[in-house]
Amino acid sequence: MAVTRIPIPAWARTQTVDARLDLNLSEIDLIARTVNCLEEQRIFTVRDLLNRTPQQLLEISDFGVKTLETVYEALEKIGFCRASGPSAGKFALLGE
């Protein structure tokens, strides 16, 4: 498994990829305001979130760069990491 500066909780390490993708946003350590902003745009699960680009997320009213960073941190806590290079803005599972 890849090393990360953010510890991955034991429950997240035991989840299958599909189970993590189907987690409700309120289950991944996001504040209610962020969850509400996303749900207003019909983004309810991690899968829905990962299907949006950073630019699409930043177009949401009251959703700025700081909020985007908190979303990235929440995704990292459940085992996803940001891609770099041509895939920047996409996420992959840590260690894959």
N, C-alpha and C positions, 0 to 999 in steps of 0.2 A: 504494500500500500504506500502511496506517496506521502511525503512528509508535508504537513501544513502548519502554519502558525496558529490556525484556529482549530482547537480540538474538536474532533467529530464525536458526538455522543454515541455511546454504545448502542442505543436503540437504532440509530441511523446506520451504523455499520452492519447491522443484522437484517436490514430491510432489503428486499429485492429492488432492482432498478424500477420495475413497474410500480411497486408499492410507493416508492419515493415520488415518482412522477404523478401519482394520483393523490398525494397529500393535499389537503385543503390549505390555502394560504395562511389561515389562522393557526395552523399547526407548525409553522416553520419560523417562529420567533420574529414575526413582523408586528409592528404596533397597529392598533385598530384603525387609525387614520389611513395608513398605507393600504391595509387590506380593503378598506372602504373605497379608496380611490381606484384600486384595481378591479374590485367587484363591479363598480359602476361601468367599467369597460368590458364586462363579461369575462374577466380573468379570475377564475375560481381555484384553479389547481396549479401545482408546480408545472405540469405539462403545458397548461395554457400560458403560463408566464414564460417558459422557455421557447414558446413559439412566437414570441414578440421580439423585435429588435430593440436595442437601447433607444434608438431614435423614436420608435413607436411609443415606448414607455414615456419618454420625455415630452411627448406631445400631449400627455394626459394633464388636465388641469390640476394645479397644485402638486404636481409630481416633478421634482427637480433633480439635479445631479446628486445632492445629498441623500435624497430618498432612494435614488437608483443605487447608490453605494450601500445603503442599508439592506436593500434587496439582494445585492451581490453577496454581502456578508452572510445573510440568512441562507442563501443557496450553498455557500461554502460550508456552513455548519452541518448541512445534511449530506455532504460528500460530493458536491459539484464544484468545478473550478472553471474560471474564465479561460477561454482559449486565447492564444496570442497569434500574431501574424495575420494572414488573410482571413482567418476565422474569428478575428477579434469581435467580441460581443456575444459569441456563442459560448455555451457551457458544455462540459464533458464531466464524466465521473472521475473523481480523483483516482489515480492509479491505472487509468485506461488510456 
